[in-house]
Amino acid sequence: MTLEALERPAAGEPQGALVLFHGRGADEHDLYPLLDALDPQRRLHGYTPRGPLPLSPGGAHWYIVPRVGFPDPDTFAASYRLALEWLDSLPYPAERTVLGGFSQGAVMSYALGLGSDRPRPAAITAFSGFIPTVATWEPDLDDRPPVAIGHGIYDPIIPVEFAREARERLGDENLLYREYPLPHAIDPGFVREVSGWLPVR
């Protein structure tokens, strides 16, 4: 079994890859337009994989949610392994790959980019997510990659306190952090800022 994904080719010779993971109940189409918004000159080969779990209330999921901040260990571990295998099959090294996502997808980006057994990506972009607390995964925050965090202060799904906790754990070095007056959503202004911030060009 492997992940299904949409691809958006680079305009010329790719400088690397941009991989965006969707949120709970969405699919690989959801963040596809964000590839062009983050990389308008198409320097990177874009991918939007689909979560492997078809759960209620519909759409695709990366893990079961017993409590916000604490993914179900079994489903999280299974999706994490699948995502690792899929990422490692891409024709781009980790240091030329940007990982990003929204909500559950941001959680997966943190996990894949900060895992203690993983090479460091070029950057992580986390929209409205959290660094997971789960028995099957442990973060390594030493020598971490650049991270961009954006979160709505009125988010009723994943409260902004999770973003603030991530900021405290990660430290301010090589960190782009923004809060904006939105609910569980991505701020277009922050997307433009992240687009200019991305280290792979």
Residue frames relative to the residue before (quaternion, step in Angstrom):
aa qw qx qy qz dx dy dz
M 1.0000 0.0000 0.0000 0.0000 0.00 0.00 0.00
T 0.0164 0.7805 -0.6249 0.0112 3.55 -1.04 0.80
L 0.5967 -0.5754 0.4158 0.3741 3.57 -1.26 0.22
E 0.3619 -0.6664 0.6008 0.2529 3.53 -1.19 0.65
A 0.0228 0.8131 -0.5799 0.0453 3.58 -1.06 0.72
L 0.3633 -0.6546 0.6093 0.2613 3.51 -1.29 0.51
E 0.1873 -0.7736 0.5958 0.1073 3.56 -1.19 0.60
R 0.1069 -0.7447 0.6543 0.0759 3.53 -1.18 0.70
P 0.3344 -0.7815 0.4852 0.2048 3.59 -0.32 1.21
A 0.5332 -0.5814 0.5054 0.3496 3.53 -1.29 0.43
A 0.6058 -0.5757 0.4091 0.3664 3.57 -1.23 0.43
G 0.7890 0.0852 -0.0338 0.6075 3.57 1.10 -0.68
E 0.7814 -0.1859 0.1902 0.5645 3.54 -0.94 -0.87
P 0.4108 -0.7416 0.4607 0.2626 3.64 -0.51 1.09
Q 0.3559 -0.7179 0.5607 0.2087 3.54 -1.09 0.82
G 0.7644 -0.1755 0.1335 0.6059 3.55 1.30 -0.20
A 0.5250 -0.6247 0.4793 0.3231 3.56 -1.24 -0.49
L 0.1662 -0.7293 0.6545 0.1099 3.52 -1.29 0.59
V 0.0471 -0.8126 0.5797 -0.0377 3.57 -0.53 1.23
L 0.0555 -0.8125 0.5802 -0.0135 3.57 -0.68 1.14
F 0.2124 -0.7872 0.5747 0.0706 3.55 -0.82 1.13
H 0.4051 -0.7462 0.4834 0.2131 3.57 -0.75 1.10
G 0.5646 -0.6114 0.4536 0.3189 3.51 -1.37 0.20
R 0.7583 -0.3939 0.2894 0.4313 3.54 -1.39 0.04
G 0.8475 0.1694 -0.1425 0.4824 3.54 -0.89 1.00
A 0.5827 0.5366 -0.3877 0.4714 3.60 1.25 0.18
D 0.3067 -0.7336 0.5562 0.2418 3.60 -1.12 -0.56
E 0.7742 -0.3898 0.2476 0.4328 3.55 -1.33 -0.09
H 0.6108 0.5594 -0.3514 0.4365 3.60 1.22 -0.31
D 0.5562 0.6847 -0.3735 0.2870 3.57 1.11 -0.71
L 0.8012 0.2621 -0.1333 0.5211 3.60 0.79 -0.98
Y 0.3442 0.7670 -0.4875 0.2358 3.59 1.24 0.10
P 0.6665 0.4886 -0.3304 0.4559 3.68 0.86 -0.77
L 0.5950 0.5871 -0.3604 0.4140 3.59 1.16 -0.52
L 0.5182 0.6279 -0.4201 0.4009 3.60 1.20 -0.38
D 0.7076 0.4340 -0.2609 0.4929 3.59 0.87 -0.93
A 0.6260 0.5413 -0.3468 0.4414 3.59 1.05 -0.68
L 0.7154 0.4262 -0.2514 0.4933 3.59 0.99 -0.79
D 0.7911 0.1750 -0.0590 0.5832 3.57 1.09 -0.71
P 0.0466 -0.8693 0.4913 0.0283 3.61 0.66 1.11
Q 0.6897 0.4545 -0.2911 0.4827 3.60 1.10 -0.50
R 0.3709 -0.7776 0.4425 0.2489 3.55 1.34 0.11
R 0.1896 0.7879 -0.5526 0.1947 3.53 0.76 1.08
L 0.7444 0.3682 -0.1799 0.5273 3.55 1.20 -0.62
H 0.4376 -0.6338 0.5596 0.3061 3.54 -1.23 0.52
G 0.2294 -0.8258 0.5065 0.0942 3.57 -0.60 1.14
Y 0.0637 -0.7775 0.6256 0.0131 3.52 -1.17 0.75
T 0.0259 -0.7583 0.6499 0.0447 3.56 -1.15 0.67
P 0.1617 -0.8200 0.5439 0.0755 3.62 -0.13 1.25
R 0.4119 -0.6932 0.5448 0.2302 3.52 -1.31 0.50
G 0.4972 -0.6531 0.4855 0.3009 3.57 -0.93 0.89
P 0.4935 -0.7261 0.4061 0.2537 3.61 -0.95 0.81
L 0.6889 0.5092 -0.2758 0.4360 3.61 1.22 -0.33
P 0.1789 -0.7752 0.5966 0.1054 3.64 -0.68 1.06
L 0.1028 0.8350 -0.5252 0.1280 3.58 0.15 1.29
S 0.6049 -0.5049 0.4625 0.4066 3.54 -1.35 0.22
P 0.5918 -0.1394 -0.7928 -0.0422 1.68 -2.09 1.40
G 0.7783 -0.2341 0.1449 0.5643 3.62 1.18 0.33
G 0.6968 0.4459 -0.3464 0.4423 3.53 -1.32 0.16
A 0.5720 -0.5803 0.4602 0.3524 3.53 -1.35 -0.25
H 0.1512 -0.7862 0.5978 0.0408 3.54 -1.16 0.73
W 0.4046 -0.6977 0.5361 0.2493 3.55 -1.27 0.46
Y 0.7903 -0.0827 0.0639 0.6037 3.59 1.15 -0.53
I 0.5412 -0.5776 0.4942 0.3595 3.53 -1.33 0.27
V 0.2842 -0.7759 0.5482 0.1294 3.58 -1.05 0.84
P 0.1095 -0.7945 0.5944 0.0584 3.62 -0.19 1.19
R 0.7776 -0.0713 0.0742 0.6203 3.57 1.14 -0.71
V 0.5406 -0.6332 0.4380 0.3390 3.60 -0.90 0.88
G 0.7678 0.3157 -0.2660 0.4901 3.54 -0.86 1.03
F 0.7720 0.2809 -0.1204 0.5573 3.54 1.26 -0.49
P 0.1785 -0.8172 0.5391 0.0986 3.64 0.14 1.22
D 0.5804 -0.5438 0.4726 0.3797 3.53 -1.27 0.48
P 0.4828 -0.7235 0.3998 0.2890 3.63 -0.56 1.09
D 0.6946 0.4966 -0.3005 0.4250 3.60 0.85 -0.91
T 0.7108 0.4313 -0.2776 0.4814 3.61 0.78 -0.95
F 0.6094 0.5390 -0.3537 0.4616 3.59 1.06 -0.66
A 0.6738 0.5008 -0.3041 0.4502 3.60 0.84 -0.95
A 0.6527 0.5158 -0.3198 0.4535 3.59 0.97 -0.81
S 0.6810 0.4684 -0.2897 0.4825 3.60 0.91 -0.89
Y 0.6107 0.5550 -0.3427 0.4489 3.57 1.04 -0.75
R 0.6630 0.4967 -0.3079 0.4679 3.60 0.91 -0.89
L 0.6537 0.5081 -0.3140 0.4648 3.58 0.93 -0.87
A 0.6705 0.4973 -0.2981 0.4629 3.58 0.92 -0.91
L 0.6152 0.5379 -0.3431 0.4630 3.60 1.04 -0.72
E 0.6762 0.4919 -0.2951 0.4623 3.56 0.83 -0.97
W 0.6569 0.5087 -0.3067 0.4645 3.56 0.97 -0.87
L 0.6581 0.5075 -0.3118 0.4606 3.60 0.88 -0.93
D 0.6905 0.4899 -0.2843 0.4498 3.56 0.89 -0.92
S 0.6314 0.5285 -0.3386 0.4554 3.59 1.23 -0.28
L 0.5355 0.6283 -0.4118 0.3860 3.60 1.23 -0.26
P 0.4812 -0.7034 0.4470 0.2719 3.61 -1.06 0.69
Y 0.5994 0.5213 -0.3729 0.4795 3.59 1.06 0.76
P 0.4525 -0.6830 0.4898 0.2981 3.61 -0.92 0.79
A 0.6767 -0.5081 0.3483 0.4033 3.55 -1.21 0.51
E 0.6939 0.5057 -0.2919 0.4214 3.59 0.88 -0.90
R 0.6974 0.3821 -0.2713 0.5422 3.60 1.32 -0.06
T 0.6159 0.5401 -0.3330 0.4670 3.57 1.26 0.35
V 0.2086 -0.7540 0.6143 0.1031 3.55 -0.90 1.04
L 0.1670 -0.7748 0.6047 0.0786 3.58 -0.89 0.99
G 0.1270 0.8001 -0.5786 0.0944 3.57 -0.91 0.85
G 0.1127 0.8108 -0.5712 0.0598 3.52 -1.24 0.24
F 0.3932 -0.6927 0.5630 0.2205 3.50 -1.42 0.22
S 0.8506 0.0546 -0.0663 0.5188 3.57 -0.99 0.93
Q 0.8121 0.0360 -0.0055 0.5824 3.66 -0.48 -1.07
G 0.6321 0.5435 -0.3310 0.4422 3.58 1.07 -0.68
A 0.6141 0.5190 -0.3443 0.4848 3.57 1.13 -0.61
V 0.6167 0.5404 -0.3360 0.4635 3.58 1.06 -0.77
M 0.6653 0.4911 -0.3015 0.4747 3.59 0.94 -0.88
S 0.6311 0.5321 -0.3353 0.4540 3.60 1.02 -0.72
Y 0.6228 0.5143 -0.3272 0.4904 3.57 1.00 -0.80
A 0.6873 0.5051 -0.2941 0.4312 3.57 0.80 -1.04
L 0.7123 0.4557 -0.2582 0.4671 3.57 0.86 -0.96
G 0.7265 0.4466 -0.2445 0.4614 3.57 1.08 -0.67
L 0.7669 0.3418 -0.1725 0.5151 3.57 1.19 -0.53
G 0.3876 0.7433 -0.4729 0.2714 3.59 1.25 0.03
S 0.5489 -0.6595 0.4093 0.3103 3.55 -0.97 0.87
D 0.7190 0.4215 -0.2441 0.4958 3.58 1.21 -0.42
R 0.6318 0.5863 -0.2968 0.4111 3.58 1.28 0.15
P 0.4820 -0.6101 0.5290 0.3401 3.58 -1.20 0.54
R 0.5317 -0.6593 0.4365 0.3034 3.57 -1.12 0.64
P 0.3755 -0.7087 0.5437 0.2474 3.59 -0.93 0.85
A 0.6771 -0.4652 0.3669 0.4364 3.55 -1.31 0.09
A 0.7733 -0.1607 0.1424 0.5965 3.59 1.05 -0.78
I 0.2402 -0.7188 0.6289 0.1735 3.52 -1.41 0.27
T 0.0771 -0.7671 0.6345 0.0553 3.58 -0.98 0.85
A 0.0626 -0.8249 0.5609 -0.0321 3.57 -0.52 1.22
F 0.0757 -0.7898 0.6086 -0.0022 3.56 -0.51 1.24
S 0.8691 -0.0927 0.0420 0.4840 3.58 -0.71 1.13
G 0.5224 0.6340 -0.4157 0.3903 3.57 0.85 0.97
F 0.2975 -0.7257 0.5797 0.2210 3.55 -1.24 -0.54
I 0.4865 -0.5826 0.5435 0.3584 3.54 -1.31 0.32
P 0.3869 -0.7807 0.4317 0.2333 3.61 -0.47 1.14
T 0.2219 -0.6962 0.6602 0.1738 3.48 -1.34 0.49
V 0.2591 0.7580 -0.5424 0.2531 3.56 -0.35 1.28
A 0.5570 -0.6677 0.3869 0.3070 3.56 -0.91 0.95
T 0.7011 0.4923 -0.2721 0.4383 3.59 1.10 -0.61
W 0.7592 0.3108 -0.1696 0.5460 3.60 1.25 0.00
E 0.0816 -0.7874 0.6106 0.0245 3.55 -1.06 0.79
P 0.3418 -0.7493 0.5228 0.2199 3.63 -0.81 0.91
D 0.1796 -0.7193 0.6557 0.1427 3.51 -1.32 0.48
L 0.1374 -0.8445 0.5166 0.0327 3.57 -0.25 1.28
D 0.4784 0.6382 -0.4563 0.3945 3.60 1.24 0.14
D 0.8484 0.0484 -0.0545 0.5243 3.56 -1.02 0.84
R 0.1880 0.8151 -0.5251 0.1563 3.56 0.95 0.85
P 0.5501 -0.5997 0.4541 0.3628 3.61 -1.22 0.36
P 0.6486 -0.4529 0.4001 0.4627 3.60 -1.25 0.02
V 0.1084 -0.7974 0.5931 0.0236 3.57 -1.03 0.85
A 0.1298 -0.7487 0.6447 0.0833 3.56 -1.12 0.81
I 0.0690 -0.7962 0.6010 -0.0088 3.57 -0.80 1.08
G 0.0450 0.7751 -0.6292 0.0365 3.55 -0.92 0.97
H 0.0681 0.8137 -0.5669 0.1089 3.58 -0.85 0.96
G 0.4174 -0.6997 0.5256 0.2450 3.56 -1.05 0.82
I 0.4417 -0.7187 0.4690 0.2615 3.56 -0.84 0.93
Y 0.7045 0.4123 -0.2630 0.5144 3.61 1.24 -0.31
D 0.2956 0.7872 -0.4918 0.2260 3.58 1.21 0.46
P 0.1877 -0.8068 0.5485 0.1138 3.65 -0.55 1.09
I 0.6194 0.5637 -0.3305 0.4352 3.60 1.27 -0.29
I 0.7599 0.0126 0.0289 0.6492 3.55 0.88 -1.08
P 0.3254 -0.7920 0.4751 0.2026 3.61 -0.07 1.22
V 0.6232 -0.5870 0.3827 0.3473 3.55 -1.15 0.73
E 0.5145 0.6472 -0.4189 0.3756 3.60 1.18 -0.37
F 0.6002 0.5572 -0.3659 0.4420 3.60 1.12 -0.54
A 0.6351 0.5082 -0.3250 0.4824 3.59 1.07 -0.72
R 0.6568 0.5104 -0.3109 0.4597 3.56 0.97 -0.84
E 0.6275 0.5205 -0.3300 0.4758 3.57 1.06 -0.70
A 0.6398 0.5151 -0.3249 0.4688 3.59 1.00 -0.81
R 0.6346 0.5280 -0.3314 0.4569 3.57 0.98 -0.81
E 0.6619 0.5052 -0.3100 0.4588 3.58 0.93 -0.88
R 0.6790 0.4897 -0.2955 0.4602 3.58 0.95 -0.82
L 0.7235 0.4581 -0.2484 0.4528 3.58 0.96 -0.84
G 0.3706 -0.7158 0.5094 0.3013 3.59 1.06 -0.64
D 0.5942 -0.6383 0.3833 0.3043 3.56 -1.22 0.45
E 0.5385 0.6305 -0.4177 0.3716 3.61 1.19 -0.30
N 0.8408 0.0161 -0.0638 0.5373 3.58 -0.88 1.05
L 0.5339 0.5956 -0.4162 0.4324 3.56 1.02 0.86
L 0.1317 -0.7363 0.6601 0.0696 3.54 -0.97 0.98
Y 0.0250 0.8256 -0.5569 0.0872 3.58 -0.48 1.21
R 0.0910 0.7906 -0.5996 0.0838 3.55 -0.85 1.00
E 0.1417 -0.7170 0.6742 0.1065 3.50 -1.25 0.73
Y 0.0474 -0.8100 0.5845 0.0061 3.56 -1.03 0.74
P 0.5638 -0.6524 0.3971 0.3145 3.60 -1.13 0.65
L 0.4180 0.6791 -0.4795 0.3664 3.55 0.55 1.25
P 0.5026 -0.5948 0.5039 0.3738 3.60 -1.28 0.16
H 0.7782 -0.2518 0.2219 0.5308 3.61 -1.01 -0.82
A 0.4351 0.6795 -0.4445 0.3891 3.56 0.32 1.29
I 0.4523 -0.6592 0.5314 0.2802 3.54 -1.35 0.30
D 0.3497 -0.7432 0.5383 0.1887 3.57 -0.85 1.01
P 0.4411 -0.7140 0.4714 0.2709 3.65 -0.63 1.05
G 0.6216 0.5461 -0.3454 0.4429 3.58 1.06 -0.66
F 0.6545 0.4893 -0.3119 0.4847 3.55 1.04 -0.75
V 0.5898 0.5599 -0.3656 0.4528 3.60 1.07 -0.66
R 0.6571 0.4987 -0.3130 0.4708 3.60 0.93 -0.85
E 0.6438 0.5169 -0.3218 0.4634 3.56 1.01 -0.77
V 0.6524 0.5034 -0.3077 0.4757 3.58 0.96 -0.86
S 0.6042 0.5755 -0.3509 0.4250 3.59 1.03 -0.76
G 0.7063 0.4301 -0.2583 0.4995 3.59 1.00 -0.78
W 0.6498 0.5423 -0.2953 0.4433 3.57 1.24 -0.46
L 0.5241 0.6779 -0.4181 0.3016 3.60 1.05 -0.68
P 0.3881 -0.7700 0.4597 0.2127 3.60 -0.71 1.04
V 0.6545 0.4804 -0.3317 0.4804 3.65 1.17 -0.31
R 0.1251 0.7983 -0.5736 0.1343 3.58 -0.60 1.18
